[in-house]
């Protein structure tokens, strides 16, 4: 396809992709003026301008770059609105993603903002758990808690359930980190702490226990 400049009659070969990317506007390589290529489009290389079509005036020429600027501003605003909606509805979940957290920390360091505390229970491990009777007939629950995340996170709450010999819960309670640690703490990456909980013996004999991090 071809389009002829209405100012100097120079003919330009164009493609559909070129017209789509330029939104139908062309800059003449001879006179340097912008014109509506779709308006003067033809299949024949030697075709002449249609005399019935008025030539664009100077005002039309000035609208090309302005139209592109308006289009750029409009698309930028739409993109910003989309990002704002994603952050509003998915912001907390995104800040908990390990792949994004490091980048978001850098952004907040620059913008002086604060991310919500990092929390990912899947990156906490508990080992060497034990429930043993003490000399005063109370029980001591102990375990080792490790933060395997790349980021610091607060020690979680812990739900402890004691079971009878049939595996049924006879007592349970949720303990905060202030109750099973010497002091409330934020676990640094790769930090390990010891859990110690003193439990009053229930009326029924204890046959086992389970625990869950919350």
C-alpha positions in Angstrom: 0.0 0.0 0.0 1.0 3.6 -0.6 0.2 7.0 0.8 1.1 10.3 -0.8 2.0 13.4 1.2 -0.6 16.1 0.5 2.0 18.8 1.0 4.8 17.8 -1.4 3.2 14.8 -3.2 6.0 12.5 -2.1 4.7 8.9 -2.1 5.4 6.5 0.8 5.1 2.8 1.0 3.3 1.7 4.1 2.1 -1.5 5.8 -0.8 -2.3 8.0 1.5 -2.8 11.0 3.2 0.5 10.4 -0.2 2.3 10.2 -1.4 0.6 13.4 1.7 1.5 15.4 1.6 5.2 14.2 -2.2 5.3 14.5 -2.5 6.4 10.9 -0.1 9.3 11.0 3.1 9.6 8.9 6.0 12.1 8.9 7.0 12.9 5.3 10.6 12.1 4.7 10.9 15.0 2.1 9.0 18.0 3.6 9.0 16.7 7.2 5.3 17.4 7.8 2.8 15.0 9.4 -0.3 13.9 7.6 -3.1 11.4 7.9 -1.8 8.4 5.8 -5.2 6.7 5.9 -6.8 9.7 4.2 -4.5 9.5 1.2 -4.1 5.7 1.1 -4.0 3.9 -2.3 -3.1 0.5 -3.6 -1.5 1.9 -6.8 2.0 3.3 -6.5 1.4 5.8 -9.3 -2.0 7.0 -8.1 -2.5 10.8 -7.7 -4.1 12.7 -4.9 -7.9 13.0 -5.1 -8.5 16.7 -5.9 -11.8 16.4 -4.1 -10.0 15.9 -0.8 -9.0 19.2 0.9 -5.4 19.5 1.9 -4.8 19.6 5.7 -4.2 23.0 7.0 -1.6 24.1 9.5 -3.9 23.4 12.5 -4.3 19.8 11.4 -0.5 19.4 11.2 -0.1 20.5 14.8 -2.6 18.0 16.1 -0.5 15.0 15.3 2.1 15.2 18.2 -0.6 16.6 20.5 -2.8 13.6 19.8 0.1 11.3 20.6 0.7 13.1 23.9 -2.9 12.9 24.9 -3.0 9.2 24.0 0.2 8.6 26.1 -1.2 10.4 29.1 -4.5 8.6 28.9 -2.9 5.1 28.6 -0.5 6.0 31.5 -3.5 7.0 33.7 -5.3 3.7 32.9 -2.1 1.8 33.7 -1.7 3.6 37.1 -5.4 3.0 37.9 -4.9 -0.7 37.2 -1.8 -0.9 39.4 -3.7 0.9 42.2 -6.6 -1.5 42.0 -4.2 -4.5 42.2 -2.4 -3.1 45.2 -5.7 -2.2 46.9 -7.2 -5.7 46.6 -4.1 -7.9 46.5 -1.6 -5.6 48.3 -1.2 -7.6 51.5 -0.9 -10.9 49.7 1.7 -9.5 47.4 3.8 -8.2 50.3 3.9 -11.8 51.7 5.4 -13.2 48.5 9.1 -14.0 49.1 9.9 -13.2 45.4 8.5 -9.7 45.7 9.3 -8.8 49.3 12.9 -7.9 48.8 12.0 -5.5 45.9 9.2 -4.0 47.9 11.5 -3.4 50.8 13.8 -1.4 48.6 10.9 0.6 47.2 9.7 1.4 50.7 13.2 2.4 51.8 13.2 5.0 49.0 9.6 6.2 49.6 9.8 6.1 53.4 6.8 3.7 53.6 6.3 0.7 55.8 5.3 -2.8 54.8 3.1 -5.0 57.0 5.1 -7.4 59.1 6.2 -10.5 57.2 4.4 -13.7 58.1 4.7 -17.1 56.4 4.0 -20.1 58.6 5.3 -22.4 55.9 8.8 -20.9 56.5 8.7 -21.7 60.2 9.7 -25.2 61.4 9.2 -26.9 64.8 11.4 -29.7 65.9 12.3 -31.7 69.1 8.8 -31.2 70.5 8.1 -33.0 73.8 5.5 -33.1 76.6 6.7 -34.5 79.8 5.3 -34.7 83.4 7.1 -32.8 86.1 7.6 -33.6 89.8 4.6 -31.5 90.8 2.3 -33.4 88.3 2.2 -30.5 85.9 3.5 -30.8 82.4 6.2 -29.1 80.4 5.8 -28.7 76.6 9.1 -27.9 74.9 10.1 -27.5 71.3 12.6 -25.7 69.0 11.2 -23.1 66.6 13.2 -21.9 63.6 12.6 -19.1 61.1 13.7 -20.4 57.7 12.6 -17.3 55.8 14.9 -14.8 54.2 13.1 -12.1 56.2 12.4 -11.5 59.9 9.0 -12.4 61.1 7.2 -12.3 64.4 7.0 -15.4 66.5 3.5 -16.9 65.9 0.8 -17.9 68.3 0.7 -21.6 69.2 -2.3 -23.8 69.7 -1.6 -26.8 72.0 -4.1 -29.6 72.4 -3.7 -32.5 74.9 -5.4 -35.8 74.0 -6.7 -38.8 75.9 -5.6 -42.3 75.0 -8.4 -42.5 72.3 -6.9 -39.5 70.5 -9.7 -37.2 71.6 -8.9 -33.6 72.7 -9.5 -33.1 76.4 -8.1 -29.6 76.7 -6.6 -27.0 74.3 -5.5 -23.5 74.4 -3.9 -20.8 72.2 -0.7 -19.3 73.6 0.9 -16.1 72.4 4.7 -15.8 71.9 4.9 -13.8 75.1 3.7 -16.9 77.0 6.1 -19.5 75.5 9.2 -17.3 75.0 11.1 -15.3 77.6 10.1 -12.2 75.8 8.1 -11.3 72.7 10.5 -11.5 69.8 10.8 -11.1 66.1 12.7 -14.0 64.6 15.6 -13.0 62.4 16.3 -15.1 59.3 17.7 -18.5 60.3 17.1 -17.7 64.0 16.2 -20.6 66.4 14.4 -20.2 69.7 13.3 -22.6 72.4 9.6 -23.0 73.3 8.8 -23.7 76.9 5.2 -24.0 78.2 4.1 -25.2 81.6 0.7 -26.9 81.5 -1.6 -27.7 84.4 -2.5 -31.4 84.3 -6.1 -32.0 83.3 -8.4 -34.4 85.3 -8.2 -37.1 82.7 -5.0 -38.9 81.9 -3.0 -37.5 79.0 -2.3 -39.9 76.1 -0.8 -37.5 73.6 -0.7 -34.0 72.3 -0.8 -31.9 69.1 0.2 -28.4 68.3 -0.4 -25.9 65.5 1.3 -22.6 64.7 -1.2 -19.7 64.1 
